[in-house]
């Protein structure tokens, strides 16, 4: 397994992100990643695993997820039913224990990458309930009386969309990095990775409109990197060139195929109002 992360051919990592990943690996602490939705937090884990030639385990957190599920779950109901039916399986309690992602990571013979995705979706106590396991890299299975101890400490990447504050005790155990929204130069590199050979004039116009849209005051959801890539893909599929994007006609101020960029009716209405005002004034595109 490679020990350092330097980005991959498919993932443009900034210098400070590379430093953060390698620091977390060196310290053997979880890497807590925050940033706007669509900035590549989840994809990072996949690319780190690829770069380090390591197995990847993913634990996607929901509002109903409990920390215990990451360790294991004991299906007592099925065991009771099987016992009533005289099933031979009931003699071994292990038949009714479902291993969680932490258990799988602890059992891995080689150092895996474990993604705990969107930890802030769970109950506020969820991070605290994992503290002992993160510290000791082991846990006890009461039903079997065994202790599961990590063979090698996994590389842990934990993502958060900042929906709720995480406890201080949990934060102390993590190395933290905030992925800033990419500047135009970095975004250009990201686009080039996904669309090699794309016309640079089209990219230049698309980026201008994209960043102008993000500057519009009152926008409920700013378009993200992933949405820009979707939009560019559609522009290519529909064979729309830069002259259409450079359109100065006040009746066409909302970008073509804007459904890839604007994801709620409030933002669409906002741009329609701005376009209406621009038409009245004969002005420039919204955001300019």
Helices and strands as residue ranges (DSSP letters): H 15-27, E 30-35, H 41-51, E 56-60, H 67-71, E 72-74, H 76-84, G 88-91, G 93-96, E 97-99, H 101-107, E 113-117, G 119-121, H 126-129, H 131-136, E 138-141, E 146-149, E 155-160, H 168-172, E 174-179, H 184-194, H 200-215, H 225-237, H 242-245, G 250-252, G 258-260, H 265-281
